[in-house]
Amino acid sequence: MTDSTSTLRAGNGESVRVLIADDHIIVRRGIRALLETEPNIEVAGEAENGKEAVAEAERIQPDVILMDLVMPEMDGIEAIRRITASQPEARILVLTSFAADDKVFPAIKAGALGYLLKDSGPDELVGAIHQVYRGESSLHPTIARKLLQELSRPLEQPPAPEPLTEREVEVLQLVARGQSNQEIAEKLVISEATARTHVSHILRKLHLASRTQAALYALREGLASLDVDE
């Protein structure tokens, strides 16, 4: 799956294809029933454990993967690592009951783009799916607060010796504001492919695994703020 493919699908009015990974069949069926009432979302498949989620993600190439974290065979965090290793553009939204640090931070570090708790409402879930589909971060308020608290802690790895260019700093600031590659391209009057390349270079230089991590880095370094009117 690529950004250009997603944009084309969205542009044609087709549905966002979702893979549901959860070991509880009642939960999977409940989510499926909810999403099937949405005109712009299609449930493309289900997985009952992390190992199956990795295989299904490779097989059906969904637009968004809803990932539980505590599952048999392979947990959700390891599944996220494996999926993002083979599909760097994969859009994964964690949907779990757990808000503990030992679940939140590893999931984000593994490459999850969003993190939602199962006590969220149906509208929040649908909205988060669309946000993640657009390449934006979607974080439950409880999770967002935890991640912001992490901003005061040092990075595990220092940035690469090669500094960000002026253009890459501009792109990073827009990523921190939740802008998708298409929106960044429109804002900076560049092609979407160029915007995507800039984001890839930023992640490589900063030793980061996802746009969410890049946004947190920008906040930590004072390159962006939480002021939406900035």
Biotite code that builds the C-alpha atoms (Angstrom):
import biotite.structure as struc

atoms = struc.array([
    struc.Atom([0.000, 0.000, 0.000], chain_id="A", res_id=1, res_name="MET", atom_name="CA", element="C"),
    struc.Atom([1.271, 3.464, -0.873], chain_id="A", res_id=2, res_name="THR", atom_name="CA", element="C"),
    struc.Atom([0.083, 6.988, -0.289], chain_id="A", res_id=3, res_name="ASP", atom_name="CA", element="C"),
    struc.Atom([-0.631, 7.396, -4.006], chain_id="A", res_id=4, res_name="SER", atom_name="CA", element="C"),
    struc.Atom([-2.780, 4.245, -3.965], chain_id="A", res_id=5, res_name="THR", atom_name="CA", element="C"),
    struc.Atom([-4.727, 5.510, -0.960], chain_id="A", res_id=6, res_name="SER", atom_name="CA", element="C"),
    struc.Atom([-5.235, 8.911, -2.543], chain_id="A", res_id=7, res_name="THR", atom_name="CA", element="C"),
    struc.Atom([-6.483, 7.314, -5.751], chain_id="A", res_id=8, res_name="LEU", atom_name="CA", element="C"),
    struc.Atom([-8.898, 5.104, -3.857], chain_id="A", res_id=9, res_name="ARG", atom_name="CA", element="C"),
    struc.Atom([-10.191, 8.014, -1.795], chain_id="A", res_id=10, res_name="ALA", atom_name="CA", element="C"),
    struc.Atom([-10.477, 10.151, -4.892], chain_id="A", res_id=11, res_name="GLY", atom_name="CA", element="C"),
    struc.Atom([-12.639, 7.516, -6.563], chain_id="A", res_id=12, res_name="ASN", atom_name="CA", element="C"),
    struc.Atom([-14.996, 7.449, -3.612], chain_id="A", res_id=13, res_name="GLY", atom_name="CA", element="C"),
    struc.Atom([-14.099, 3.860, -2.727], chain_id="A", res_id=14, res_name="GLU", atom_name="CA", element="C"),
    struc.Atom([-14.129, 2.485, 0.790], chain_id="A", res_id=15, res_name="SER", atom_name="CA", element="C"),
    struc.Atom([-11.305, 2.412, 3.302], chain_id="A", res_id=16, res_name="VAL", atom_name="CA", element="C"),
    struc.Atom([-10.384, -1.288, 3.556], chain_id="A", res_id=17, res_name="ARG", atom_name="CA", element="C"),
    struc.Atom([-9.902, -2.353, 7.184], chain_id="A", res_id=18, res_name="VAL", atom_name="CA", element="C"),
    struc.Atom([-8.339, -5.465, 8.731], chain_id="A", res_id=19, res_name="LEU", atom_name="CA", element="C"),
    struc.Atom([-9.568, -6.253, 12.269], chain_id="A", res_id=20, res_name="ILE", atom_name="CA", element="C"),
    struc.Atom([-7.074, -8.104, 14.482], chain_id="A", res_id=21, res_name="ALA", atom_name="CA", element="C"),
    struc.Atom([-8.450, -9.199, 17.871], chain_id="A", res_id=22, res_name="ASP", atom_name="CA", element="C"),
    struc.Atom([-8.468, -12.569, 19.627], chain_id="A", res_id=23, res_name="ASP", atom_name="CA", element="C"),
    struc.Atom([-12.038, -12.168, 20.883], chain_id="A", res_id=24, res_name="HIS", atom_name="CA", element="C"),
    struc.Atom([-14.559, -13.149, 18.240], chain_id="A", res_id=25, res_name="ILE", atom_name="CA", element="C"),
    struc.Atom([-17.333, -11.139, 19.914], chain_id="A", res_id=26, res_name="ILE", atom_name="CA", element="C"),
    struc.Atom([-15.185, -8.005, 19.723], chain_id="A", res_id=27, res_name="VAL", atom_name="CA", element="C"),
    struc.Atom([-14.319, -8.645, 16.066], chain_id="A", res_id=28, res_name="ARG", atom_name="CA", element="C"),
    struc.Atom([-17.934, -9.246, 15.144], chain_id="A", res_id=29, res_name="ARG", atom_name="CA", element="C"),
    struc.Atom([-19.056, -6.172, 17.063], chain_id="A", res_id=30, res_name="GLY", atom_name="CA", element="C"),
    struc.Atom([-16.516, -3.961, 15.306], chain_id="A", res_id=31, res_name="ILE", atom_name="CA", element="C"),
    struc.Atom([-17.418, -5.508, 11.954], chain_id="A", res_id=32, res_name="ARG", atom_name="CA", element="C"),
    struc.Atom([-21.122, -4.850, 12.549], chain_id="A", res_id=33, res_name="ALA", atom_name="CA", element="C"),
    struc.Atom([-20.363, -1.226, 13.420], chain_id="A", res_id=34, res_name="LEU", atom_name="CA", element="C"),
    struc.Atom([-18.057, -0.598, 10.469], chain_id="A", res_id=35, res_name="LEU", atom_name="CA", element="C"),
    struc.Atom([-20.427, -2.252, 8.000], chain_id="A", res_id=36, res_name="GLU", atom_name="CA", element="C"),
    struc.Atom([-22.920, 0.529, 8.733], chain_id="A", res_id=37, res_name="THR", atom_name="CA", element="C"),
    struc.Atom([-20.372, 3.070, 7.478], chain_id="A", res_id=38, res_name="GLU", atom_name="CA", element="C"),
    struc.Atom([-20.682, 3.817, 3.734], chain_id="A", res_id=39, res_name="PRO", atom_name="CA", element="C"),
    struc.Atom([-16.972, 4.603, 3.286], chain_id="A", res_id=40, res_name="ASN", atom_name="CA", element="C"),
    struc.Atom([-15.472, 1.698, 5.248], chain_id="A", res_id=41, res_name="ILE", atom_name="CA", element="C"),
    struc.Atom([-15.146, -1.919, 4.133], chain_id="A", res_id=42, res_name="GLU", atom_name="CA", element="C"),
    struc.Atom([-14.050, -4.757, 6.433], chain_id="A", res_id=43, res_name="VAL", atom_name="CA", element="C"),
    struc.Atom([-11.510, -6.541, 4.247], chain_id="A", res_id=44, res_name="ALA", atom_name="CA", element="C"),
    struc.Atom([-10.602, -9.273, 6.720], chain_id="A", res_id=45, res_name="GLY", atom_name="CA", element="C"),
    struc.Atom([-10.173, -10.482, 10.294], chain_id="A", res_id=46, res_name="GLU", atom_name="CA", element="C"),
    struc.Atom([-7.332, -12.035, 12.291], chain_id="A", res_id=47, res_name="ALA", atom_name="CA", element="C"),
    struc.Atom([-7.553, -13.770, 15.674], chain_id="A", res_id=48, res_name="GLU", atom_name="CA", element="C"),
    struc.Atom([-3.909, -13.421, 16.688], chain_id="A", res_id=49, res_name="ASN", atom_name="CA", element="C"),
    struc.Atom([-0.772, -11.457, 15.843], chain_id="A", res_id=50, res_name="GLY", atom_name="CA", element="C"),
    struc.Atom([0.697, -14.131, 13.598], chain_id="A", res_id=51, res_name="LYS", atom_name="CA", element="C"),
    struc.Atom([-2.474, -14.253, 11.538], chain_id="A", res_id=52, res_name="GLU", atom_name="CA", element="C"),
    struc.Atom([-2.584, -10.438, 11.438], chain_id="A", res_id=53, res_name="ALA", atom_name="CA", element="C"),
    struc.Atom([0.879, -10.333, 9.847], chain_id="A", res_id=54, res_name="VAL", atom_name="CA", element="C"),
    struc.Atom([-0.124, -12.903, 7.244], chain_id="A", res_id=55, res_name="ALA", atom_name="CA", element="C"),
    struc.Atom([-3.454, -11.223, 6.467], chain_id="A", res_id=56, res_name="GLU", atom_name="CA", element="C"),
    struc.Atom([-1.850, -7.773, 6.239], chain_id="A", res_id=57, res_name="ALA", atom_name="CA", element="C"),
    struc.Atom([0.531, -9.132, 3.618], chain_id="A", res_id=58, res_name="GLU", atom_name="CA", element="C"),
    struc.Atom([-2.209, -10.984, 1.764], chain_id="A", res_id=59, res_name="ARG", atom_name="CA", element="C"),
    struc.Atom([-4.942, -8.360, 1.538], chain_id="A", res_id=60, res_name="ILE", atom_name="CA", element="C"),
    struc.Atom([-2.876, -5.131, 1.833], chain_id="A", res_id=61, res_name="GLN", atom_name="CA", element="C"),
    struc.Atom([-5.547, -3.247, 3.841], chain_id="A", res_id=62, res_name="PRO", atom_name="CA", element="C"),
    struc.Atom([-5.679, 0.543, 4.074], chain_id="A", res_id=63, res_name="ASP", atom_name="CA", element="C"),
    struc.Atom([-5.951, 0.483, 7.881], chain_id="A", res_id=64, res_name="VAL", atom_name="CA", element="C"),
    struc.Atom([-5.200, -2.278, 10.391], chain_id="A", res_id=65, res_name="ILE", atom_name="CA", element="C"),
    struc.Atom([-7.070, -2.278, 13.727], chain_id="A", res_id=66, res_name="LEU", atom_name="CA", element="C"),
    struc.Atom([-4.666, -4.029, 16.089], chain_id="A", res_id=67, res_name="MET", atom_name="CA", element="C"),
    struc.Atom([-5.351, -5.421, 19.540], chain_id="A", res_id=68, res_name="ASP", atom_name="CA", element="C"),
    struc.Atom([-2.201, -5.753, 21.674], chain_id="A", res_id=69, res_name="LEU", atom_name="CA", element="C"),
    struc.Atom([-2.771, -8.781, 23.905], chain_id="A", res_id=70, res_name="VAL", atom_name="CA", element="C"),
    struc.Atom([-3.270, -11.811, 21.652], chain_id="A", res_id=71, res_name="MET", atom_name="CA", element="C"),
    struc.Atom([-2.044, -15.424, 21.524], chain_id="A", res_id=72, res_name="PRO", atom_name="CA", element="C"),
    struc.Atom([0.579, -16.795, 19.111], chain_id="A", res_id=73, res_name="GLU", atom_name="CA", element="C"),
    struc.Atom([2.117, -13.334, 18.695], chain_id="A", res_id=74, res_name="MET", atom_name="CA", element="C"),
    struc.Atom([1.216, -10.134, 20.531], chain_id="A", res_id=75, res_name="ASP", atom_name="CA", element="C"),
    struc.Atom([0.119, -6.974, 18.772], chain_id="A", res_id=76, res_name="GLY", atom_name="CA", element="C"),
    struc.Atom([3.371, -5.084, 19.334], chain_id="A", res_id=77, res_name="ILE", atom_name="CA", element="C"),
    struc.Atom([5.462, -7.768, 17.624], chain_id="A", res_id=78, res_name="GLU", atom_name="CA", element="C"),
    struc.Atom([2.869, -7.939, 14.846], chain_id="A", res_id=79, res_name="ALA", atom_name="CA", element="C"),
    struc.Atom([3.170, -4.163, 14.350], chain_id="A", res_id=80, res_name="ILE", atom_name="CA", element="C"),
    struc.Atom([6.975, -4.484, 14.144], chain_id="A", res_id=81, res_name="ARG", atom_name="CA", element="C"),
    struc.Atom([6.770, -7.211, 11.517], chain_id="A", res_id=82, res_name="ARG", atom_name="CA", element="C"),
    struc.Atom([4.107, -5.497, 9.441], chain_id="A", res_id=83, res_name="ILE", atom_name="CA", element="C"),
    struc.Atom([5.888, -2.136, 9.376], chain_id="A", res_id=84, res_name="THR", atom_name="CA", element="C"),
    struc.Atom([9.199, -3.858, 8.573], chain_id="A", res_id=85, res_name="ALA", atom_name="CA", element="C"),
    struc.Atom([7.737, -5.316, 5.379], chain_id="A", res_id=86, res_name="SER", atom_name="CA", element="C"),
    struc.Atom([5.187, -2.548, 4.692], chain_id="A", res_id=87, res_name="GLN", atom_name="CA", element="C"),
    struc.Atom([6.637, 0.794, 5.892], chain_id="A", res_id=88, res_name="PRO", atom_name="CA", element="C"),
    struc.Atom([3.560, 2.672, 4.691], chain_id="A", res_id=89, res_name="GLU", atom_name="CA", element="C"),
    struc.Atom([1.157, 0.438, 6.670], chain_id="A", res_id=90, res_name="ALA", atom_name="CA", element="C"),
    struc.Atom([-1.360, 2.436, 8.690], chain_id="A", res_id=91, res_name="ARG", atom_name="CA", element="C"),
    struc.Atom([-1.956, 0.725, 12.028], chain_id="A", res_id=92, res_name="ILE", atom_name="CA", element="C"),
    struc.Atom([-4.467, 1.856, 14.631], chain_id="A", res_id=93, res_name="LEU", atom_name="CA", element="C"),
    struc.Atom([-4.103, 0.155, 18.012], chain_id="A", res_id=94, res_name="VAL", atom_name="CA", element="C"),
    struc.Atom([-7.475, -0.633, 19.605], chain_id="A", res_id=95, res_name="LEU", atom_name="CA", element="C"),
    struc.Atom([-6.974, -2.024, 23.100], chain_id="A", res_id=96, res_name="THR", atom_name="CA", element="C"),
    struc.Atom([-8.096, -1.914, 26.718], chain_id="A", res_id=97, res_name="SER", atom_name="CA", element="C"),
    struc.Atom([-4.576, -1.195, 27.960], chain_id="A", res_id=98, res_name="PHE", atom_name="CA", element="C"),
    struc.Atom([-3.178, 2.276, 28.579], chain_id="A", res_id=99, res_name="ALA", atom_name="CA", element="C"),
    struc.Atom([-0.091, 1.201, 30.563], chain_id="A", res_id=100, res_name="ALA", atom_name="CA", element="C"),
    struc.Atom([3.270, 2.655, 29.577], chain_id="A", res_id=101, res_name="ASP", atom_name="CA", element="C"),
    struc.Atom([4.655, -0.792, 28.767], chain_id="A", res_id=102, res_name="ASP", atom_name="CA", element="C"),
    struc.Atom([2.015, -1.124, 26.048], chain_id="A", res_id=103, res_name="LYS", atom_name="CA", element="C"),
    struc.Atom([1.687, 2.458, 24.791], chain_id="A", res_id=104, res_name="VAL", atom_name="CA", element="C"),
    struc.Atom([5.331, 3.344, 24.145], chain_id="A", res_id=105, res_name="PHE", atom_name="CA", element="C"),
    struc.Atom([6.399, 0.050, 22.518], chain_id="A", res_id=106, res_name="PRO", atom_name="CA", element="C"),
    struc.Atom([3.371, 0.173, 20.200], chain_id="A", res_id=107, res_name="ALA", atom_name="CA", element="C"),
    struc.Atom([4.159, 3.723, 19.071], chain_id="A", res_id=108, res_name="ILE", atom_name="CA", element="C"),
    struc.Atom([7.851, 2.907, 18.735], chain_id="A", res_id=109, res_name="LYS", atom_name="CA", element="C"),
    struc.Atom([6.980, -0.157, 16.658], chain_id="A", res_id=110, res_name="ALA", atom_name="CA", element="C"),
    struc.Atom([5.212, 2.077, 14.154], chain_id="A", res_id=111, res_name="GLY", atom_name="CA", element="C"),
    struc.Atom([1.537, 2.387, 15.148], chain_id="A", res_id=112, res_name="ALA", atom_name="CA", element="C"),
    struc.Atom([0.051, 5.600, 13.801], chain_id="A", res_id=113, res_name="LEU", atom_name="CA", element="C"),
    struc.Atom([-2.842, 5.744, 16.249], chain_id="A", res_id=114, res_name="GLY", atom_name="CA", element="C"),
    struc.Atom([-3.782, 4.411, 19.683], chain_id="A", res_id=115, res_name="TYR", atom_name="CA", element="C"),
    struc.Atom([-7.408, 4.140, 20.785], chain_id="A", res_id=116, res_name="LEU", atom_name="CA", element="C"),
    struc.Atom([-8.891, 2.616, 23.928], chain_id="A", res_id=117, res_name="LEU", atom_name="CA", element="C"),
    struc.Atom([-11.826, 0.220, 23.685], chain_id="A", res_id=118, res_name="LYS", atom_name="CA", element="C"),
    struc.Atom([-13.965, 2.433, 25.895], chain_id="A", res_id=119, res_name="ASP", atom_name="CA", element="C"),
    struc.Atom([-14.030, 4.987, 23.064], chain_id="A", res_id=120, res_name="SER", atom_name="CA", element="C"),
    struc.Atom([-17.328, 5.664, 21.323], chain_id="A", res_id=121, res_name="GLY", atom_name="CA", element="C"),
    struc.Atom([-18.267, 4.410, 17.837], chain_id="A", res_id=122, res_name="PRO", atom_name="CA", element="C"),
    struc.Atom([-17.851, 7.873, 16.316], chain_id="A", res_id=123, res_name="ASP", atom_name="CA", element="C"),
    struc.Atom([-14.352, 8.128, 17.805], chain_id="A", res_id=124, res_name="GLU", atom_name="CA", element="C"),
    struc.Atom([-13.379, 4.790, 16.256], chain_id="A", res_id=125, res_name="LEU", atom_name="CA", element="C"),
    struc.Atom([-14.724, 5.704, 12.832], chain_id="A", res_id=126, res_name="VAL", atom_name="CA", element="C"),
    struc.Atom([-13.043, 9.107, 13.003], chain_id="A", res_id=127, res_name="GLY", atom_name="CA", element="C"),
    struc.Atom([-9.733, 7.555, 14.066], chain_id="A", res_id=128, res_name="ALA", atom_name="CA", element="C"),
    struc.Atom([-9.851, 5.099, 11.163], chain_id="A", res_id=129, res_name="ILE", atom_name="CA", element="C"),
    struc.Atom([-10.266, 7.969, 8.695], chain_id="A", res_id=130, res_name="HIS", atom_name="CA", element="C"),
    struc.Atom([-7.509, 9.974, 10.376], chain_id="A", res_id=131, res_name="GLN", atom_name="CA", element="C"),
    struc.Atom([-5.052, 7.101, 10.212], chain_id="A", res_id=132, res_name="VAL", atom_name="CA", element="C"),
    struc.Atom([-6.088, 6.384, 6.626], chain_id="A", res_id=133, res_name="TYR", atom_name="CA", element="C"),
    struc.Atom([-5.123, 9.956, 5.742], chain_id="A", res_id=134, res_name="ARG", atom_name="CA", element="C"),
    struc.Atom([-1.734, 9.387, 7.334], chain_id="A", res_id=135, res_name="GLY", atom_name="CA", element="C"),
    struc.Atom([-2.501, 11.445, 10.448], chain_id="A", res_id=136, res_name="GLU", atom_name="CA", element="C"),
    struc.Atom([-1.864, 10.439, 14.043], chain_id="A", res_id=137, res_name="SER", atom_name="CA", element="C"),
    struc.Atom([-4.931, 9.586, 16.111], chain_id="A", res_id=138, res_name="SER", atom_name="CA", element="C"),
    struc.Atom([-4.407, 9.300, 19.848], chain_id="A", res_id=139, res_name="LEU", atom_name="CA", element="C"),
    struc.Atom([-6.883, 8.791, 22.687], chain_id="A", res_id=140, res_name="HIS", atom_name="CA", element="C"),
    struc.Atom([-6.594, 11.785, 25.080], chain_id="A", res_id=141, res_name="PRO", atom_name="CA", element="C"),
    struc.Atom([-5.211, 9.551, 27.844], chain_id="A", res_id=142, res_name="THR", atom_name="CA", element="C"),
    struc.Atom([-2.535, 8.251, 25.485], chain_id="A", res_id=143, res_name="ILE", atom_name="CA", element="C"),
    struc.Atom([-1.723, 11.722, 24.167], chain_id="A", res_id=144, res_name="ALA", atom_name="CA", element="C"),
    struc.Atom([-1.055, 12.909, 27.719], chain_id="A", res_id=145, res_name="ARG", atom_name="CA", element="C"),
    struc.Atom([1.270, 9.976, 28.351], chain_id="A", res_id=146, res_name="LYS", atom_name="CA", element="C"),
    struc.Atom([3.211, 10.667, 25.183], chain_id="A", res_id=147, res_name="LEU", atom_name="CA", element="C"),
    struc.Atom([3.526, 14.343, 25.964], chain_id="A", res_id=148, res_name="LEU", atom_name="CA", element="C"),
    struc.Atom([4.993, 13.429, 29.329], chain_id="A", res_id=149, res_name="GLN", atom_name="CA", element="C"),
    struc.Atom([7.640, 11.496, 27.411], chain_id="A", res_id=150, res_name="GLU", atom_name="CA", element="C"),
    struc.Atom([8.763, 14.720, 25.744], chain_id="A", res_id=151, res_name="LEU", atom_name="CA", element="C"),
    struc.Atom([10.872, 15.605, 28.756], chain_id="A", res_id=152, res_name="SER", atom_name="CA", element="C"),
    struc.Atom([12.854, 12.398, 28.468], chain_id="A", res_id=153, res_name="ARG", atom_name="CA", element="C"),
    struc.Atom([15.976, 12.065, 26.310], chain_id="A", res_id=154, res_name="PRO", atom_name="CA", element="C"),
    struc.Atom([15.849, 10.271, 22.963], chain_id="A", res_id=155, res_name="LEU", atom_name="CA", element="C"),
    struc.Atom([17.074, 6.676, 22.973], chain_id="A", res_id=156, res_name="GLU", atom_name="CA", element="C"),
    struc.Atom([19.257, 7.435, 19.956], chain_id="A", res_id=157, res_name="GLN", atom_name="CA", element="C"),
    struc.Atom([20.824, 10.750, 18.996], chain_id="A", res_id=158, res_name="PRO", atom_name="CA", element="C"),
    struc.Atom([19.939, 12.206, 15.596], chain_id="A", res_id=159, res_name="PRO", atom_name="CA", element="C"),
    struc.Atom([22.219, 11.231, 12.725], chain_id="A", res_id=160, res_name="ALA", atom_name="CA", element="C"),
    struc.Atom([25.217, 13.546, 12.088], chain_id="A", res_id=161, res_name="PRO", atom_name="CA", element="C"),
    struc.Atom([23.495, 14.724, 8.918], chain_id="A", res_id=162, res_name="GLU", atom_name="CA", element="C"),
    struc.Atom([21.225, 17.638, 9.956], chain_id="A", res_id=163, res_name="PRO", atom_name="CA", element="C"),
    struc.Atom([17.749, 18.252, 8.597], chain_id="A", res_id=164, res_name="LEU", atom_name="CA", element="C"),
    struc.Atom([17.559, 20.630, 5.670], chain_id="A", res_id=165, res_name="THR", atom_name="CA", element="C"),
    struc.Atom([15.459, 23.775, 5.880], chain_id="A", res_id=166, res_name="GLU", atom_name="CA", element="C"),
    struc.Atom([12.788, 22.118, 3.752], chain_id="A", res_id=167, res_name="ARG", atom_name="CA", element="C"),
    struc.Atom([12.803, 18.990, 5.925], chain_id="A", res_id=168, res_name="GLU", atom_name="CA", element="C"),
    struc.Atom([12.284, 21.145, 9.019], chain_id="A", res_id=169, res_name="VAL", atom_name="CA", element="C"),
    struc.Atom([9.251, 22.720, 7.297], chain_id="A", res_id=170, res_name="GLU", atom_name="CA", element="C"),
    struc.Atom([7.895, 19.252, 6.486], chain_id="A", res_id=171, res_name="VAL", atom_name="CA", element="C"),
    struc.Atom([8.528, 18.047, 10.049], chain_id="A", res_id=172, res_name="LEU", atom_name="CA", element="C"),
    struc.Atom([6.581, 20.995, 11.448], chain_id="A", res_id=173, res_name="GLN", atom_name="CA", element="C"),
    struc.Atom([3.620, 20.110, 9.232], chain_id="A", res_id=174, res_name="LEU", atom_name="CA", element="C"),
    struc.Atom([3.852, 16.438, 10.220], chain_id="A", res_id=175, res_name="VAL", atom_name="CA", element="C"),
    struc.Atom([3.691, 17.574, 13.851], chain_id="A", res_id=176, res_name="ALA", atom_name="CA", element="C"),
    struc.Atom([0.420, 19.354, 13.051], chain_id="A", res_id=177, res_name="ARG", atom_name="CA", element="C"),
    struc.Atom([-1.080, 16.113, 11.731], chain_id="A", res_id=178, res_name="GLY", atom_name="CA", element="C"),
    struc.Atom([-0.799, 16.988, 8.052], chain_id="A", res_id=179, res_name="GLN", atom_name="CA", element="C"),
    struc.Atom([-0.893, 14.127, 5.550], chain_id="A", res_id=180, res_name="SER", atom_name="CA", element="C"),
    struc.Atom([1.583, 13.904, 2.654], chain_id="A", res_id=181, res_name="ASN", atom_name="CA", element="C"),
    struc.Atom([-1.043, 15.308, 0.296], chain_id="A", res_id=182, res_name="GLN", atom_name="CA", element="C"),
    struc.Atom([-1.739, 18.263, 2.584], chain_id="A", res_id=183, res_name="GLU", atom_name="CA", element="C"),
    struc.Atom([1.982, 18.912, 3.025], chain_id="A", res_id=184, res_name="ILE", atom_name="CA", element="C"),
    struc.Atom([2.416, 18.867, -0.748], chain_id="A", res_id=185, res_name="ALA", atom_name="CA", element="C"),
    struc.Atom([-0.386, 21.394, -1.222], chain_id="A", res_id=186, res_name="GLU", atom_name="CA", element="C"),
    struc.Atom([0.942, 23.642, 1.556], chain_id="A", res_id=187, res_name="LYS", atom_name="CA", element="C"),
    struc.Atom([4.514, 23.694, 0.221], chain_id="A", res_id=188, res_name="LEU", atom_name="CA", element="C"),
    struc.Atom([3.535, 23.544, -3.465], chain_id="A", res_id=189, res_name="VAL", atom_name="CA", element="C"),
    struc.Atom([5.448, 20.333, -4.121], chain_id="A", res_id=190, res_name="ILE", atom_name="CA", element="C"),
    struc.Atom([4.394, 16.931, -5.413], chain_id="A", res_id=191, res_name="SER", atom_name="CA", element="C"),
    struc.Atom([2.995, 14.328, -3.017], chain_id="A", res_id=192, res_name="GLU", atom_name="CA", element="C"),
    struc.Atom([5.863, 12.004, -3.968], chain_id="A", res_id=193, res_name="ALA", atom_name="CA", element="C"),
    struc.Atom([8.368, 14.695, -2.966], chain_id="A", res_id=194, res_name="THR", atom_name="CA", element="C"),
    struc.Atom([6.575, 15.212, 0.350], chain_id="A", res_id=195, res_name="ALA", atom_name="CA", element="C"),
    struc.Atom([6.687, 11.474, 0.997], chain_id="A", res_id=196, res_name="ARG", atom_name="CA", element="C"),
    struc.Atom([10.407, 11.408, 0.206], chain_id="A", res_id=197, res_name="THR", atom_name="CA", element="C"),
    struc.Atom([11.052, 14.272, 2.642], chain_id="A", res_id=198, res_name="HIS", atom_name="CA", element="C"),
    struc.Atom([9.193, 12.397, 5.394], chain_id="A", res_id=199, res_name="VAL", atom_name="CA", element="C"),
    struc.Atom([11.225, 9.241, 4.718], chain_id="A", res_id=200, res_name="SER", atom_name="CA", element="C"),
    struc.Atom([14.475, 11.233, 4.921], chain_id="A", res_id=201, res_name="HIS", atom_name="CA", element="C"),
    struc.Atom([13.379, 12.833, 8.203], chain_id="A", res_id=202, res_name="ILE", atom_name="CA", element="C"),
    struc.Atom([12.576, 9.467, 9.798], chain_id="A", res_id=203, res_name="LEU", atom_name="CA", element="C"),
    struc.Atom([15.887, 8.028, 8.629], chain_id="A", res_id=204, res_name="ARG", atom_name="CA", element="C"),
    struc.Atom([17.982, 10.951, 9.865], chain_id="A", res_id=205, res_name="LYS", atom_name="CA", element="C"),
    struc.Atom([16.273, 11.048, 13.261], chain_id="A", res_id=206, res_name="LEU", atom_name="CA", element="C"),
    struc.Atom([16.206, 7.250, 13.718], chain_id="A", res_id=207, res_name="HIS", atom_name="CA", element="C"),
    struc.Atom([12.424, 7.291, 14.097], chain_id="A", res_id=208, res_name="LEU", atom_name="CA", element="C"),
    struc.Atom([9.907, 4.637, 13.047], chain_id="A", res_id=209, res_name="ALA", atom_name="CA", element="C"),
    struc.Atom([6.740, 6.633, 12.440], chain_id="A", res_id=210, res_name="SER", atom_name="CA", element="C"),
    struc.Atom([5.145, 10.026, 11.850], chain_id="A", res_id=211, res_name="ARG", atom_name="CA", element="C"),
    struc.Atom([3.844, 9.982, 15.423], chain_id="A", res_id=212, res_name="THR", atom_name="CA", element="C"),
    struc.Atom([7.392, 9.727, 16.729], chain_id="A", res_id=213, res_name="GLN", atom_name="CA", element="C"),
    struc.Atom([8.437, 12.527, 14.363], chain_id="A", res_id=214, res_name="ALA", atom_name="CA", element="C"),
    struc.Atom([5.654, 14.745, 15.704], chain_id="A", res_id=215, res_name="ALA", atom_name="CA", element="C"),
    struc.Atom([6.756, 14.077, 19.280], chain_id="A", res_id=216, res_name="LEU", atom_name="CA", element="C"),
    struc.Atom([10.362, 14.862, 18.344], chain_id="A", res_id=217, res_name="TYR", atom_name="CA", element="C"),
    struc.Atom([9.277, 18.190, 16.834], chain_id="A", res_id=218, res_name="ALA", atom_name="CA", element="C"),
    struc.Atom([7.387, 19.080, 20.025], chain_id="A", res_id=219, res_name="LEU", atom_name="CA", element="C"),
    struc.Atom([10.300, 18.042, 22.232], chain_id="A", res_id=220, res_name="ARG", atom_name="CA", element="C"),
    struc.Atom([12.785, 20.114, 20.221], chain_id="A", res_id=221, res_name="GLU", atom_name="CA", element="C"),
    struc.Atom([10.563, 23.191, 20.111], chain_id="A", res_id=222, res_name="GLY", atom_name="CA", element="C"),
    struc.Atom([10.089, 22.974, 16.341], chain_id="A", res_id=223, res_name="LEU", atom_name="CA", element="C"),
    struc.Atom([6.302, 22.827, 16.788], chain_id="A", res_id=224, res_name="ALA", atom_name="CA", element="C"),
    struc.Atom([3.769, 23.470, 19.523], chain_id="A", res_id=225, res_name="SER", atom_name="CA", element="C"),
    struc.Atom([0.341, 22.234, 20.555], chain_id="A", res_id=226, res_name="LEU", atom_name="CA", element="C"),
    struc.Atom([-1.199, 25.571, 19.552], chain_id="A", res_id=227, res_name="ASP", atom_name="CA", element="C"),
    struc.Atom([-3.491, 24.701, 16.657], chain_id="A", res_id=228, res_name="VAL", atom_name="CA", element="C"),
    struc.Atom([-3.599, 28.348, 15.578], chain_id="A", res_id=229, res_name="ASP", atom_name="CA", element="C"),
    struc.Atom([0.187, 28.486, 15.245], chain_id="A", res_id=230, res_name="GLU", atom_name="CA", element="C"),
])
